[in-house]
Amino acid sequence: MELQPLPPRPSAVDACAERLEAAVLSGELPVGSRLPPERTLAQRLGVNRVTVRSALARLASAGLLRVRQGSGYVVRDFRHEAGSGLLPGLAEHARSEGRLRDVVEDLLLVRRHLARAVLERVDASRRLDEVERAVDAFEAEVRAGAAEERLAEADIAVLRSIVDLTGSVVLGLCLNPIVNVLAELPELRAAVCADAEQSVLGYRALLAGLSQSTTAAALEALEARDEATLARLEAP
């Protein structure tokens, strides 16, 4: 019998941070409210104060909490003050409430707008060799029947190679939160990779469009793929 490796267990800090993050996102800890002292939180969560302190520092870095002199940690308005790094946690929270489709739909919309911005900024003088190699590698994984994780990695590599054509660090950073959500939500990854052959065809069409400076058809194809992804996500 071939034994598969066990999935990694979350650390106490991870578990504590995730629980507090969920409380903020759900409104259980409302904006402007002051968190209980570390000792109280540690008792309620069943961990030590060092674990709580590390978790609180992590949430402060994510823009969910701020330290107020003499008042401890206070909940920030994450909708206006947090960054895109919160998206994976937001998607997890939406999934727990049965609202995952809404978040995924918004993410795919952002990806399409990002794709449009990328295609507008692509330097036509740059060679497409890196993109072609990435598409070839993706197609090889598809034909080999690779697992979803490998397909997703190859798919993301194609996206990164296209973004790299722009030479824009900003656009590359905008792609990262979408990639992180894809990595952390197995059902989304499954929906995206379910028709990987169609994705390969879409990338081939995009390559042709880039070489001829005509990308409207590629954007329409991306929108159709996103609609199919959402439909698969809702399928029982």
C-alpha angles and dihedrals in degrees: 000000000000111000119214120218116261117249112258114266116233116250120244089253091052092049092046093048092048092051093050092044090053090050091054095044093048094048092244083124101039126211111279095018120131118235119234117260118282092254092055093046091049091053093047094047096041096238136108126267094253089059091049092047092052092047092049091050090052092052091047090054089051091055097250098110138028130198112240116196109253094001104070119218121358126191114250126210097260092189090067104024110033125086136234090271086081092067097091091052091045090052091049090051091048090051091054089054095045093250100110094118092061093054093044091050090054092046092052090049090053089049091054091050089047090050090052091050091048093050090049090053100042111124104232090203092064117096118249094216095111092050091047091051091049092050090047090051091049092050090049090055091049093050091047091055092240122188120267093257092057092044091051092049091050091046091051090048089059091051092049092049090054093048089049089061088070094056087221118140090189094058090046091054090049089059095054100077091050089051091049093053091049090052095049101043111066094186091055091047089051092050093049094046097042092094101028093152089063089050090055090052089049092053091048089053090048091052090052090049093049092051090050097036091240112119105151092098091051091054091050089051091051090053090051090050091051091052090051090049092053091048091052091047090058095044114109 
